[in-house]
């Protein structure tokens, strides 16, 4: 049993660090771009005149960074080689996400809208796996180059984490489907040309199968953005949307009729392990900054670091970080070896604990830094506000714990059957 990182992956982290210092940091400092990362001026990201949406200039800067990363061969790391990627796997993505987030907030990695120089283009990866040949021909190149994308219309106002009780429905009419219903927390819909709408097409409420995903143009008649929901961490790109008699062709079905939740499960499992790694990295940043500050700050004539009341909480956090890192890396490695669904219980363990852990680390960092930590001169309150979201999104931590219990007590099978997403 070898716990060393593969040498090529360790070397790649150094390559990423060099790229950040050479190309990303200078762009971050250019033309007052730092205003988007200066926490005192954080509202520079938010266009209050457009209802709290992300500022165009901020999103343009993120695109510019992604273009630099793409040109350098980094952005498409998890993509197959045939699409310009490096065939990156779950372990690689977990290690990279941990590493980038541990460097702190910046143009290299800003998780508020899932931005990173190593992309997490879930839409492309799902298209490669679940798209029809015609969909792949139409979509893959545009997805890879960022010319087109789709949001995910999954969560519903009345049902939240319970995706199997879905009230949005679609009825077949010849070669078309008619969609009616509504979704909430439809993230990224402000720029997405399409929404991947999940709607019940057969079965009854509570069934895991019988739900179908439809690639639906956001400019289709009957598609309406009701409002963008303001959140703990602005700006917002999370919308409440409604569908009234939207017509889409049969070719809009993505992943097979009645098998939409299989697509969701694949998306959730791979995204949850990467999210867990990002939360771990952000927590490590908070710990590292707190240790450094405790060594430098000298109230009452001695460093804070000499006080066990400062040492012990950070020791506990660092111990948890090491244990969590081992579990995340192991889980990602097992997913690569046995499949995305093979470690569902451990993915949930990693996800709920890491997201909670990040909030605890950010809170402790604020406490150790005192008034400075609470202020917007330091990033800890921003980290807390952002990562607090992850304790709810893509399955609240209670849902994750319930999922683990399902495997522990034999209510669920580890290898989820196709089309079934029970207890999620």
N, C-alpha and C positions, 0 to 999 in steps of 0.2 A: 504494500500500500504506500503510495507516494503522494505526499501532500504539497509538494512543490508545484508552483504554477508552471505550466508548459513554458519552455524557454522562449519560444516564438511569441507567446502572449506577454511575457515579462518584457521582452525587447520592444514589443509594440507599444506598451505603456510609455516607455522612454521616447519613442518616436512621436507619440501624441503630445507629450510634454514639450518636446522641441518645437513642434508645429504651433502649439498654443503660444509659446514665447515669441516665436518668429513672426507669426501672421495674425493671430487672434488678439493678443494683448495690444499691439499697436493700433488695430482697428477699434478696439474698445476705448482707447484713449484719444482717438481722432475726433475732431469737430464736436467736442463736448458730448460724444456718445456715452461718456461715463455717467451722464445724468440719469440714464436708465438703470444704473447699478449703484448710484449714490443713494443710499436708503433715505436720506433726508429729502430727496427729490423724487421719491418713488412714484408719485402721481404723474410724473412725466410719461409713464407708460399708458396712462388712461386718458381717453378722449371723452371728457365729461360732456362735450357738446353733442356726442353721438350716443348718449345713453350709457356711458361707462365702458364702451368697447375698447379693445386694444388700440393704441395710437398707431397710425399708419407708419410713422417714422420708426417706431420701435420694431414693428413687424418687418419692415424693410431691412433694418439692420440685422435682424436674426436671419433673414434670407441671404443677406450678403455673407454672413459668417458661414452659413450652410454651403453656399456656392464655393467659398474658399476651401472648405473641408472636402467637398465633392471633388474639386479640381485636384486636391492633394491625395485623393484616394481613400479618405477616411469616412466620409459620411455614409457610404454604402457598405460598410463593414459587414453587417448581417445579411446582405443580399447574396444570392447565388452569383457565382463568377460570370455566368452568362449574361447577367444584367449589370456587370461592372463592379460587383461586390467581391468580398473575400471569403465567402462561405462561412461567415462568423456564426458561432453556435451560442447556446444559452449560457454556458460557462463564460465564454469570452465576453458576452454582453453584460453579465453580472459583474465580472471583474472590472470592466471598463466603466460601467455606470457607478460603481462604488468609488473607483479612483477619481473620476471627474468630479463627482459631488463632494468628495473629501477635500478638494481644492478650494471650495467655497463658491459663492455665487459669482457669475461672470458671463461674459459672452461665449465662453467655451461650454457652459452648462448652466442653463436657467430653467429650472423645472416647472416654473409657473405655467408655461405652456408647452412642456415636454421638449424644450429645445436642447439639443446637444450636438457637438461636432461629429459624434458618431450617432447616426440616426436611428430612431426607433419607429421606422415607417411600417406600422402594423398593417395598414391598408394594402401595401404592396405585397407583404409576405402572405397575407390571406388571399390576395388575388392569385398569386402564384400557386397556392395550394388548392383553392376552392373555385376559382373562376373557370367558366367554360372556355373553350378554345377561342371563341369569338370575343369574349370579354377580355381575355388575356391580350389578344391582338389589339384591341381598342384601348386598353387601360395601362398596360404595364410600362410602356415607355414614358407616358405622361406622368404616372405615379413616381417613377424613378427620377424623373427630372423636375418634379415639383410643379408641373404645369396644371395638374388637375388632382383632385382628391375628394374623399367622401367622409362625412361624419357618421357617427353611430347613433341611430335612433332606437334605443333599447328601453331605457327607464321610463315608467309611466307615473303620472302624478298620484294615482291612488294605490299603487302597488310597490313602488320603490324597488327593493332588492328581489322581490318575488317576480321573476321574469316569466314564470309559467302561468300566472294569472294575468294574461295580457288581453286588454280590452280592444286594442287596435286590431282590426280584422281586415282581411282582403277576400273578395269574392270574385271568382272567375266569370268573365263575360266574353266568350269566344276566345280570341287570341290575346285578350287583355285581362288585367286584374284591376279591380276598383278598391282603393284603400281608403278607410275611414278610421279616425282615432286621434290620439294625441300622445306626445312624448314630452319629457322634461329633462333638464340637464343634458341637452343635446349639444355637446361641446364642439366648438370649432365651426358651427353652422354659419357664422358670419362671413366666412370666406369659402366654404365648401360649395362646389358646384352640384354635388349630389349628397343625398342622405341615404345611408343603408338602413331602411326602415324594416323593423321586425314586426310581423303581423300574424295573427292566428289565421290559418287557412283550413284547418281541420281539427278534430278532436275537441276536448272540453277543457275548461279552466283547470289548471293544475297538471295537465299532461306535459311531459317534456318534449314530445314530438308533436308535429302538427303546426309548428311555427315556422314561417318562411321569411327569408330576408330578401328585400327588393332594393335594387339600386335605383333611386328615385331622384330625378332632377329637382333641385330646390326652386327652380322657376316654373315648375309644373302648375297648371291651374288647380287651385284648391290647397296648395302648400302655403302655410302662413306662419310666420314667426310672431307669436303672440307677445312675447317680452323676453328681454335678457335679464337673468336673475343676478342681482348684486350679491356679492359674497364677502366673506371675511377677508379675502385677499383680492383686491381689485388690480387690474381691470377684469371684466367678465367676458367670456365667450360662451357662456352656458345659457342656452335658450329653452323656453317652453314653446313648442311648435304644435300646430294642429293640421290635420289632413281631412279634407272634405271632398269625397268622390274623386280622388286623384286616380287617373288612369295611367297604367304602365303596361308595356308589352310583356308577354310571357318570357321573353329573353332577358328581362330585368331581374329574374330570380337569380340569387347568388347562393351557391352552396347546395342547391337541390331543394325541391319542394318539400316542405315539412321538416327540413333538417337545419333550420336556421340557428337553433341553440347550440349545435355542434360547432358552428362558426364562432359563436360567442365564447364557448368554453375554451376553444383554442386561443382566441384572443386574450381572454382573461388569464389563463394559466401562464402564458409566456410574458404577458405584460405585468402580471403580479410579481413574478420573480425579479424582473428588472426594476420594478417600482420598489421592491424591498431592498434591492442593492443600492438604489439611489438614496433611500431614506437612511440606510446604514452609513453611506458616505457622508451625507449631510450631518448626521449625528457625530461621526468621527471628527468632522471639521469643528463642531461645537466643543467637543472634548479637547482637541488640540489647542484651540484658541484659549480655552479656559485655563489649561495648564500653563501656557505661556504667560498669560496675564497674571496668574497667581504667583509666578516667579518674579514678575516685574513690579507688581503693586506692593507698596510697603506702608500700610497704615500702622500706626502705633509703633513705628520703628523697626518692624520686621516684615519679611515677605509673607503675603497671604499663604503661600505654599507651605510655610512651616506649621500651619494650623491643621490638625487632624480633621477638624470640621470641614475644611476645604478638601483635604486629601481623600478622605474616605468616600464621599459621594462620587468623586471622579474615578477612584479605583473601581467602584462598583460598576460605573458606566463603561469603563474600559474593559472590564471583565466580561460584561454582557456583549460588548461589541465584538470581542474575539470569538465568543461562543456563537453569536449570530452569524458572523462572517463564515465560520466553518460550516454551519448548517446551510446558508445560502449557496455557497460554492458547491457543496456536496449535492444539494438538491438540483442545481442547474446542471451539474455533471451527469447526474442520474437521468434527468430529462433528456439530455443528449443521447444517452446510452439506450434508454428504454422507451422514449416517447414522451410527448408533452403531457399526456393524461396519466402517466404512470406514477407520478409523485404528487398527486393533487392534494393529499393531506399535508405533505411537507411544504408545498407551495403556500397553502393557507397559513401554516405555522409561521413561515418566514415573513409573509406579508403583514399579518396583523401585529406580530411582535415588533417588527422593524419600524413600522409606521408609528406605533405607540412609543417605541424607544427613542425615535427622533424627537418627538415632542418633549419627552422627558429630558433629553440632552440639551435641547434648546432652552427649556425652562431653567435647567441648572446653570447653563451658561449665562443667562440673564441674571440669575441670583448672584453668581460669583463676580460678575462685572458690575453689579450694583446698579446705580442710576444710569450709568453709561450703557449697560446691557439692555435696559428697558427702553432707552432712547433709540432713535433711528440713525444714530451715528454708528451703530453696530448692526449686523444682519440677523441677529438671533430672533428678534420678534418677527421678522419677515419669514424666516425659516419655520418658526412655530406656526404662523398663520397659514403658510402654504401646506406644510406636511400634515397639519390637522385635518385637512381635506381628505388625505389618503386613508384616514381611519374610517371614512364613510364611503368613498367612491369605490366602484368595482367590487361591491360587496362589503358592507360594514364589518368591523372587526367581530361583532357578534355572529354575523353570518359565517365568517371564516372559522370561528371557534365551533359553531354548529356543524360546519362541514367536517372539521377534524373529528368531532365526536361521532359523526355518521360512519366514518371509517373505523374508528376505535371500537365502536360497539356493534359493528357488523350490519348497519342499516344501508350501507352503500358499498359498491364494488370499486376497487381502486382504478381499474381500467374502465372508464365510462363508456357505455355503449353509444353507438352513433346516434346523434340526434337527441340524446337525453342529457339534461342538465339539472338533475334533482338536487335539492337542498342548496341551490345557489340563488 
